[in-house]
Amino acid sequence: MSGNDENDRPEQPRQPRNLQGLLKFAMEATKDEDPTRPSEFHQMDPERRRFLEEALKSLTIDVVEELNKAMKTLTDENSSEDDQVTSLEVVTNFVADIDTANDFFKIGGFCIILPCLNSNYSVVRSETAMLIGELAQNNPFCQKHLLDLQVLPKLIELLSDEPKVAVNSFHAISCIVRSYEPGLASFIEIGGLECILGLIQCQDQEKLIIKSMFLISSFSRDFPAVRDELVKLDAIDRVAATLEPKSTYDTRLEQTLCALDALIETDEAIQRCRNKKSNFREQLERIISFGEGKDDCIEQIEFSKNLIAKVFK
């Protein structure tokens, strides 16, 4: 009979159903590791059993209970700034799991979002925006309910807040609208495209400029209709105006070139570039010249060459 016959296989320990079974299962599974020492199972004495049960119980976290505790702190007007921040961090850590994020909505957790976005404490506003991003990322269930809560207008308002609040709010917006058409439609309806085009002109907001360029690229590649709308809003001129050749690798420059490459895909977009009374081609040629021979500038060079080929062929 074949050696693969089930009867030839060593007997597998039964799956454990309780603490004592778990220990027996572990002993059976590891008894062959040291063949010089026989493995025998003995009845556990009551005192040791109680100790192990308490130890296991202390390692078990009731997630819903922890979420409810955090919500209680966040809805308490007398709670301190530090307590609120700690509670938000607890919730954010738990909702990284999509099922827990959905459960957080089901137990009424979204009631804390708008009050916390309106907090007098900037760090609370910032942490709440981070929480929204964690809830929304790749999660249509939470994206929908966040839209229903009307958080987008408030998040857009917070883009003019303190730098950290603004950056985290942008992250939250991105998580709600990217790859989720209802979120994108709502964003466009309340002037979101005009908003991100305005952000790229804020020279003192480097992180927001980079994130805005990335979002422009993402929208343009994923949704041609949105790309065409951006072109009509003069996005090409606005983005091209921020081009600044660098002699070393520059994240902002690469994201700017990436955005232009995504925008310039139609005859109308190409014609707009050709009609520009600017030094667009010269800027691209300088980027190529500055980056030549530098491994970390390869993508910047490729984007620039591709743009020259598209526009000036």
C-alpha positions in Angstrom: 0.0 0.0 0.0 1.2 3.5 -0.8 3.1 5.4 1.9 0.5 8.2 1.4 -2.3 6.1 2.8 -4.0 7.9 5.7 -3.6 4.8 7.9 0.2 5.2 7.6 0.2 8.7 8.9 1.1 9.4 12.6 -2.0 10.1 14.7 -2.5 13.9 15.1 -3.4 15.2 18.6 -7.1 16.3 18.9 -7.8 20.0 18.7 -8.0 21.5 22.2 -11.3 22.6 23.6 -10.3 24.0 27.0 -7.2 25.0 29.0 -6.2 21.5 30.0 -6.7 20.3 26.5 -4.5 23.2 25.2 -1.6 22.2 27.4 -1.9 18.5 26.4 -2.0 19.5 22.8 1.2 21.5 23.2 2.9 18.6 24.9 1.9 16.1 22.3 2.9 18.4 19.5 6.4 18.9 20.9 7.2 15.5 22.5 9.4 14.5 19.6 11.7 17.5 19.9 13.8 15.9 22.6 13.7 12.1 22.1 15.8 11.5 25.2 13.0 12.8 27.5 9.7 11.0 27.6 6.6 13.2 27.5 3.8 12.2 29.9 0.6 14.0 30.6 -0.4 14.5 34.2 -3.5 15.9 35.8 -2.9 19.6 36.5 -3.2 20.5 40.2 -6.1 23.0 40.9 -3.8 25.8 42.2 -1.7 25.8 39.0 -4.8 25.6 36.9 -6.3 28.7 38.5 -3.0 30.5 38.1 -2.9 29.8 34.3 -6.5 30.6 33.8 -6.0 34.0 35.4 -2.9 34.6 33.4 -4.7 33.8 30.1 -7.7 36.0 31.2 -5.3 38.9 31.8 -4.0 38.7 28.3 -7.5 38.7 26.8 -8.8 42.2 25.8 -12.5 42.9 25.4 -12.2 45.2 22.4 -15.8 46.5 22.6 -15.3 47.3 26.3 -12.1 49.2 25.5 -13.8 51.2 22.7 -16.7 52.1 25.0 -14.3 53.3 27.7 -12.6 55.5 25.1 -15.9 56.9 23.9 -17.0 57.7 27.5 -13.8 59.7 27.9 -14.3 61.5 24.6 -17.9 62.5 25.3 -17.0 63.7 28.8 -16.7 67.5 28.8 -14.5 67.4 31.8 -11.9 65.0 30.4 -8.4 66.4 30.0 -6.6 67.0 26.7 -4.2 64.1 27.5 -7.0 61.7 28.3 -8.8 62.6 25.1 -5.6 62.1 23.0 -4.9 58.7 24.7 -8.5 57.6 24.0 -8.3 58.5 20.4 -5.0 56.6 20.0 -6.6 53.5 21.6 -9.5 53.7 19.2 -7.2 54.3 16.2 -5.1 51.3 17.0 -8.1 49.0 17.3 -9.9 50.2 14.1 -6.9 49.3 12.0 -8.7 46.0 11.7 -11.6 46.5 9.2 -14.1 44.4 11.2 -13.4 46.4 14.4 -13.8 49.6 12.4 -17.2 48.5 11.3 -18.1 47.4 14.9 -17.0 50.9 16.1 -19.7 52.4 13.9 -22.3 49.8 15.1 -21.8 50.6 18.7 -22.3 54.3 18.1 -18.7 55.3 18.0 -19.1 57.8 15.1 -20.8 60.2 17.5 -17.4 61.4 18.8 -16.0 62.3 15.4 -17.6 65.8 14.7 -17.3 67.0 18.3 -13.6 66.0 18.3 -13.0 67.7 14.9 -14.3 70.8 16.5 -12.2 70.5 19.7 -10.4 73.5 21.1 -7.3 71.3 21.3 -5.4 71.1 18.1 -3.8 67.8 19.0 -7.3 66.3 19.4 -8.4 67.6 16.0 -5.2 66.1 14.5 -5.7 62.7 16.1 -9.4 62.7 15.1 -8.4 63.2 11.5 -5.9 60.3 11.8 -8.8 58.2 13.2 -11.0 59.1 10.2 -8.2 58.1 7.8 -7.8 54.7 9.6 -11.6 54.1 9.5 -12.0 55.0 5.8 -9.0 53.4 4.2 -10.1 50.7 1.8 -13.4 50.4 3.7 -16.5 51.3 1.7 -18.8 50.6 4.8 -17.1 53.3 6.9 -16.5 55.6 3.9 -20.3 55.6 3.3 -21.1 56.4 6.9 -18.5 59.1 7.1 -20.0 60.7 4.1 -23.4 60.5 5.7 -21.9 62.3 8.7 -20.8 65.2 6.5 -17.2 65.1 7.6 -15.7 66.2 4.3 -16.7 69.9 4.6 -15.1 70.0 8.0 -12.0 68.3 6.9 -11.6 70.8 4.0 -12.0 73.6 6.5 -9.2 72.1 8.7 -6.8 72.3 5.7 -6.2 75.9 6.8 -5.6 74.8 10.4 -2.1 74.2 12.0 0.3 72.2 9.8 -0.1 68.9 11.5 -3.9 69.2 11.7 -3.9 70.2 8.0 -1.7 67.2 6.9 -3.8 64.7 8.8 -7.0 66.2 7.5 -5.7 65.8 4.0 -4.9 62.2 4.7 -8.4 61.6 5.9 -9.9 63.2 2.8 -7.7 61.1 0.6 -8.8 57.9 2.4 -12.5 58.8 1.9 -12.4 59.8 -1.8 -9.7 57.7 -3.4 -11.1 54.6 -5.2 -14.5 55.4 -3.8 -16.7 57.1 -6.4 -19.4 58.4 -4.0 -16.7 60.0 -1.9 -15.1 61.6 -4.9 -18.4 62.9 -6.2 -19.1 64.5 -2.9 -15.6 66.0 -2.8 -16.0 67.5 -6.3 -19.5 68.8 -5.5 -18.2 70.9 -2.5 -15.3 72.3 -4.5 -12.6 69.8 -3.6 -10.8 70.0 -6.9 -10.5 73.8 -6.6 -9.3 73.3 -3.1 -6.3 71.0 -4.0 -5.4 73.3 -6.9 -5.2 76.1 -4.4 -3.1 74.1 -2.0 -0.3 73.6 -4.6 0.2 77.4 -4.6 0.9 77.5 -0.8 4.6 77.5 -1.0 5.1 77.2 2.7 3.1 73.9 2.9 5.6 71.4 1.4 3.8 68.2 2.6 0.4 69.5 1.4 1.8 70.3 -2.0 3.3 66.8 -2.4 0.0 65.2 -1.2 -2.0 67.4 -3.5 0.2 66.5 -6.5 -0.2 62.8 -5.7 -4.0 63.1 -5.5 -4.1 65.0 -8.8 -2.2 62.1 -10.4 -4.4 59.5 -8.8 -7.6 61.2 -9.9 -6.3 61.8 -13.4 -5.3 58.2 -13.9 -8.3 56.5 -12.3 -11.0 58.8 -13.6 -10.6 60.4 -17.1 -13.7 62.6 -16.6 -12.1 64.1 -13.4 -8.8 64.6 -15.3 -10.6 66.5 -18.0 -12.3 68.6 -15.4 -9.0 69.4 -13.8 -7.6 70.5 -17.2 -10.6 72.8 -17.6 -9.8 74.3 -14.2 -6.4 75.2 -15.6 -4.6 72.6 -13.5 -1.8 72.2 -16.1 -0.8 75.9 -15.8 -1.0 75.8 -12.1 1.0 72.6 -11.7 3.6 73.6 -14.3 4.1 76.9 -12.6 5.5 75.1 -9.5 8.2 73.3 -11.6 11.6 74.0 -10.1 14.6 72.0 -11.5 16.8 70.5 -8.8 20.3 69.2 -9.0 19.4 66.3 -6.6 16.4 64.1 -6.2 13.4 66.0 -4.9 10.1 64.3 -3.9 8.0 67.4 -4.7 9.6 67.7 -8.1 8.9 64.1 -8.9 5.3 64.3 -7.8 4.8 67.5 -9.8 6.1 65.8 -13.0 4.0 62.7 -12.2 0.9 65.0 -12.0 1.7 66.7 -15.3 2.2 63.3 -17.0 -1.2 62.1 -15.8 -2.9 65.3 -16.8 -1.5 65.6 -20.3 -3.3 62.7 -22.0 -5.7 64.5 -24.4 -5.3 66.7 -27.4 -6.9 69.6 -25.5 -4.3 69.2 -22.7 -1.4 69.0 -25.2 -2.7 72.1 -27.0 -2.9 74.0 -23.7 0.8 73.3 -23.1 1.8 74.3 -26.6 -0.1 77.6 -26.2 1.6 78.4 -22.9 3.8 81.5 -23.1 6.3 80.0 -20.7 9.6 78.2 -20.5 7.9 74.8 -20.0 10.2 72.9 -22.4 13.3 74.7 -21.1 12.4 73.7 -17.5 12.0 70.1 -18.5 15.3 70.1 -20.3 17.0 71.6 -17.3 15.6 68.8 -15.1 17.0 66.2 -17.5 20.4 68.0 -17.6 20.6 68.3 -13.8 19.7 64.7 -13.2 21.8 63.1 -15.8 24.0 60.3 -14.4 22.3 60.2 -11.0 20.5 57.0 -10.2 18.0 58.6 -7.8 16.9 61.0 -10.6 16.0 58.4 -13.2 12.2 58.8 -12.8 12.4 62.6 -12.9 14.3 62.3 -16.1 11.9 59.8 -17.6 8.8 61.9 -16.7 10.5 65.0 -18.3 11.4 63.1 -21.5 7.9 61.7 -21.8 6.4 65.1 -21.3 8.6 66.6 -24.0 7.7 63.8 -26.4 3.9 64.3 -25.7 3.8 68.0 -26.0 6.5 68.9 -28.5 6.5 65.9 -30.8 
